[in-house]
Amino acid sequence: MIRYDHALPKGKKIYQLWGSTSNAYAIVDPFSNATYLVDCGMPSDTTPMLKILADLPPLQRVICTHFHVDHISGWIQLQAAFPATTLWFHEQARSLVSGKQTVPFPGLRAIKEILIPCLKEYAYKPILLDASRGALYGTPFKKGFPGAHVRFFSEDTQVLPGFTNLHTPGHRPDEISFWEPDSGIFISGDFIVVLNGKPLLNSFVASPSDQLASFVKVQQLGIKGTLCPGHGQCQPFSIKSLHASSAIPN
């Protein structure tokens, strides 16, 4: 399940956990003797994930880059294994967690350009385990999410030691990315994905204008280093190599 690992400043380390449809990232902080998990995959990902976490310092918190099934539904099993652990969402996800809003259906362009290629990238085939253990949370088919141990944060709240929060709405209003300036590690969630080895600004968006604004914001930071995407392999990366024209409708 571990596809990539990299040493970070102050003795920290990051691991990419390759799941059934998406990636999660474990960040180990020896100073606090804690592990932080960015995203938690599908229910079918939790068995191998738990084996890896068993050999790491205690799981302090899980931070979700956005409220979509392939990034949140592994929490159902993880919370049972780590009852003291908290789950964190950007504050823009409150209405989804509460059930006041439901995740909308993707459009045909998103299905063709992003969803189907992502499933092919991971060779994913739907299985009963995912359907029966909470995998409808974070989809258009089920409202809300188990609220126990859920916390919310703003862009100014540090939830991942050493990383800067970058609110990057577009794919979803609550989309959050994380940047470690000293190492150049950029955890992009689904703001930027990698398909067939190529970084792409996601064209599966709830708001094209928000996606463009997020792109401009990150471009201005001049991020360069290693891209750790929500989908696809980690790789060397420069934000200046991306162009918005292919992903943002005119």
C-alpha positions, 0 to 999 in steps of 0.5 A: 500500500505504501507507494512513496515516502519522503523525509520532512524537516524536523525528523517528520516523514510522509508516506503515500498510502495507495488505496482502492480508488484514491490516496491517503497520506500518513505524516509521522511527527516524532516531536509529538510522537503522533501520526496524522492521516490526510484522507482515509479512503474507502472501507476496503482500504482500512484493513491494509491501512490499519496494519501500517498504522499499527507500526507508527506512532498513535493516530492523532487526527484524520484530516479530509481534503474534501467531502467525497466518498473516496476520501472520507468513508474509511473513517467508519472503520478507523474510528472504531480502531482509534476511538480517541482520534478526531476527524477534521473537515474544512468549515465549508463542509459543515452543511454536508456533514450535518445533512443540510446539503447533499453531494451533487451528481457529477456531470458528463464531462467529469465522468468522462475526463476524471471519474472513469480514468481514475477508476481505471488508474486504480483498476477499481471494481465495486465490492460489497464491503464498500457498499455495506460499510458506509461507502454511500456517505459522501455521495449523492445517495446519502445525506449527512455523516456520523458527527461524533468526533468530527471537528472543523477548521479554517484556513488559519488553523494549523491541523498538520504540523509544519504544513500551511493550509491552502483553501483551494475550492473548485472541485468542492467548496471545502477542498483544502490542500497542504504545503510544506514550504521547507520540503516542497511537499504539496498535498493537493487532494483533488485540486490537482490530480495525476492521470497517466503520469501527468499532473492535471488541474481537475476539470471535475469542479463544482465551481469553475470560477473558484477553481480558477481563483485557487489556481491563481492563488497557488501560482502566485505562491510559486509552489515547486517540489513534490506533488502528492495528489489525491489520485495518482503517483507522487512526482516532481512538480512545479505549479508553473507547468500547469495551465488552466485552459484545459480544465476551466471552461471559458 
